[in-house]
C-alpha cells in the first residue's frame, strides 16, 4: 500500500515484491545481529541479489534482517520499516508504526492511524466492472458486511454470533437492504455455515471464498459498511472509502484495540452498530482516511524526492 502510494506521486518508481522467510535458528533470534546475512533466507524465499534497490520497505519481523543485510551490501539504500521493529529503530531511515502501539517518538518515526493498505479511489473504481452483474441484481440499498472471528484478543462466541445474525436480520427488515457478506478464515466453519443459512436467499450475496474475490467491489458498492471490531486492517481499509462504518463488538478486547477504536470514533470514522436496529443506517459520507497517501507524502518531502 505504501509502495503504491509512492508510485502515484513518483510515476518513475518501479516496485518489486519479495517474500522472505528465515531458516532456524535465525527466525527466532534477534534480527539485529552485528552482520545480518542473506544466507539466512530459506530456499522458498524470493531471491535477494544485486542490483540493489534504492528503497526497501519492510513489514514484519522476518523482513528486518534481510533489509539490514541489503543496507550492509549497499549503504545508500533507504530503509523504511512498517509496524514496530521492537528495538534499535534508529537503524532505519523511517519507521511507520500504528499510533495505538504507542512507540516512543523519534525523528525517524511517522505514526499511522491504523494500518497502511492498498485501498484507494482507483482500486475501488477498477474493482466494480467484474462484479457489476451480481451487484445490480441486489436491492438498491446495499450494506457490505465483513466478518472476522477468533484471535488472541477476540472470540466469535455462540452468543455473539446469535446477536450478529439477529441484528443483521432486523436491519434488513427495517431498510429493505441487500447484504454483501464476506467472512475470513478466523470466522470458523461452524459460524460461517450458520451465517450462510441465515442469509442464503437473494437479494443477499454471501461470497463463497472462491476466486475472484469481490472484497474491493463490496467496499465500492456499499452504502454503508458493517465490520466486526477485531481487525485493524479491515477497519482501516473501510475508512478509505469515505462511507459510514458500523462496528459489531465480538467478545474480548485489548488496550491496543481500545486506543485504536477510540481514535477512530473520535474522528467520526466509526460508530457502534445499533442493537436490534429499527431504521436504515445513515449513508451520509464520512471523512476519508488514507494513511498510505499521507505517510507517503511525508516521506517524499523528507527525502526531497518530489
N, C-alpha and C positions, 0 to 999 in steps of 0.2 A: 504493500500500500504506500509506504513512504517512497519507494523507488519510483512508482508510477506517478506520484505527486511531483517528484523532482523532474521526471520526464516531461510533464505537462508544462513546466516552466523552462526546461532546458532541452529543447527538441533534439539536440545532437547527442544526448546521453543514451547510450545503449546499455541494456540491463541483461545480465545473465544470472539465472537462479541456480544455486548449488545447495544440495542436501548433503550434510555430513554427519557421520557417526564416529565415535572414538572407540578404539579397542580397549579391552580391560588390560591393566587397571586404570588407564588414563581417563575413562569416562566417569570414574568415581573419585578421582583425585582432584585436588585444586587445579583449575585451569591456568592459574597464574604461576606457572613454573618459570625458572630463570630463562630457559631457552625452549619454548614450545616447538614441537617438531611436527611437520606434516606427516611423518611416518606413523603417527598415532592413529591416522584415519583407517577405518575398516575398508575391506575390499569393495563393499557395496556403496561407499561414498562416491559422490561425483568428484572427479579428479581436480586437484588444485595445482596449477603449474603456471610458469611464465608463458606469455607476457602477463605481468601482474597488473591488477586493476588500479585505477586512480582512487577508487572509493570502495570500501567494504561496509555493507550494512549487515550486522549480525543480529540474530534473535535466538534466544535460548542458550542454556549453559553449554551445550555441545558445540556451539559456534565460537566460543570465546578463544580457546586455544588455537584453532585454525586461523582466526583473524589475527591474533598476535603473531603467529608464525609467518603470515604474509607480510606483516609490518617488519618483521625481522629480515625477511628476504628483500623487501622493497620499502625502505624507510619513509618514502614520500607518500605512501598510501594513506589516505584519510580513513580513520576507523570510526564508525557510528555503531553503537550497541543499544539495541532496544531492550525493554524491560529493565531489570535491575541486576547488574553483574556482581552483586553481593559485596565485593571489596575491590580496592585498587581501581576505582572508576577513573582515576587520573590517567590511566594508561590508554584511554580512549579520547579521541578528539571531541566527540559528543556522546552523551548517554541520554536516552529518552525513556524514563520510567513513567508508569502511570502515577498520577498525583496521589491516589489512595495508598500507594506503597510508602509514602512519606520518606522518600530518600533524602539524605542530607543535601542541602542546597550547595551547589558549587558552580563555578563559572562555566563548566562544560555540561551542565545538566539542564535539559529542557523538559519540563514535565508535560505530560499529556493528560487531558481529562478522558479517562477510559483508554480503549485500545486503538491503535492505528490499524487501518483496514483498507480494502480495495473499493468500497462503495463510493461512487461519485455520480454526478449527473449523467455522464457518458455511459457508465456501467449500467445504470438503471434504464436509460433510454434504449440502449442496444439489446437489453435482455427481453423486452416485450414482444417483438415480432415473432419469435419462435414459439410463443405460447398464446398468441392472440386468440386462436380458435377456442381454447379451453377457457380463457378468461372472459371472452364476450358471452359465453354460454351461462355465466353466473349472473346473479341479480346485480343491479346497478350499484348497490351499496356493498362494498367488499371489505372484509377485515382479514388481514394476514395474522395468523396465529402460529408463533414459533415456540415450540415446547422443548425444554431441556429435560433435566431429571436428576438422578443421583450423582453426587460428587462428594468431595471431602467436607463441604460446608452445607449442602442442601440435600433433601431427600424428597422423592416423589412418593409420599405415603399414600395408602389407600384413601385416607380421609381427604388429603389434598386433591387427589385425582377425582374423587366424588364431587368435591366442591368446584373444581375446574369445569367438569362436564356440566354440572347444574348451571353455573354462571354463564357458560357459553350458550347453552340451550335457552336460558332466559333472555340473553342478549339477542339471539336470532329471532325469538318470538317478538321482542319489543321493537326490532328495527327492520325485520324482513331482509336481513343481510345474508350474504354468502360468506362462508368461512373458507380461507385458503390455508390449510393446515400442514405444517412441516414438523416432524419430530427429529430427535437426534439419537445417537447410539446410547446416550445416557438415560433416555426415556424408559427403556426396557421393553421387552416383547409383550409382557402381560399388559402393561399400561397402554402401549400402542394399540393393541388389539381392542381394548375397551374403548379407546378414543375412536378407532375406526368404526366399531359397531354403533357408537353413539351418533356419528356423523357420516354415515355411509351412503346417503342418498343425495342426489342432485337437489339444489344447486351448490352443494359444497364440493371442494376439491381437496382430497386428502392425498398428498404426494406419497407414492409408494416406495420411495427410496431408490428407484431405478433412474439411470441416466436417460435423458438430460435432466439436470437439476433446475427447477423453476424458482429457486430461492430469491435471486435478484428480481425476477419478474413479479413474485409475490410482493416484495417491497415496493416495486414501482407501481403496481396496480392497486395497492391497498388505499382505502380512505383513512384507515387507522390501523395501528399495529398493536397486537397483544402479545406480550412476551412473559415467560416465566422469569423470575428475578435472579436466576442462578448463573447467568453468563454475562460477563462484562463485554465480551466481544459481540454477542448478538445485540445487546442494547446499544453499544457504540455504533454498530452498522446501521441499525434502525434510525438512530438520531441523525444520520447523514441525509435522510430523506426529507426532513422538514415536516414530517407528518406526526399527528398525535400518537404518543406511545403510552400504553397502559400495561402496568406490571401486575402479574399474579404471583402472590407470595407462596413459594414452596416452604416446607418445614425446614428450619435451620437458618443460620446466618453467621456472619463473622464481622470482626471490626473493620476489615478492609472493605467488605461489601457495604457495610453501613456508611462508611465515608463516601464511597462511590455513589450510592443511591441518594445520599443527602445532597451531594454536589449536583447531580443530575436534576433532582426535583427542585432545588433552589434556583436553577437556571431556567426552569419552566419546560424542561425537555421530557420529563416523565411524570406520571401520576398513577396512583393505585387503580386497578380495575375495580369498578363498583361491584359490591356484593349483590347478587340477585338483581341485576340491572333491569329497570322497568322502562327505559327510554334508550334511543340510539346514542352511540358515542359521538361526541363532538368531532368534527373533521376540520376544525379551524387550524390553519398552518401554524407550525411551531418554528422556533429558531433552528437553523441548520448547524449541526456540529460536524465539522470536517477537520479533525485534528491533523491528519496527514498533510493536508494543504498548508495549515498554519505552521506546523513544525518544519515542513519543507521550506517555506518562505524564510523562516528564521535562520535555517542552516545556510541557504543561498546567500542571504545578507551577511551572515557572519563570516563566510569564507570568500565573499566577493565574487560569486560565480555568475552573477547576472549578466 
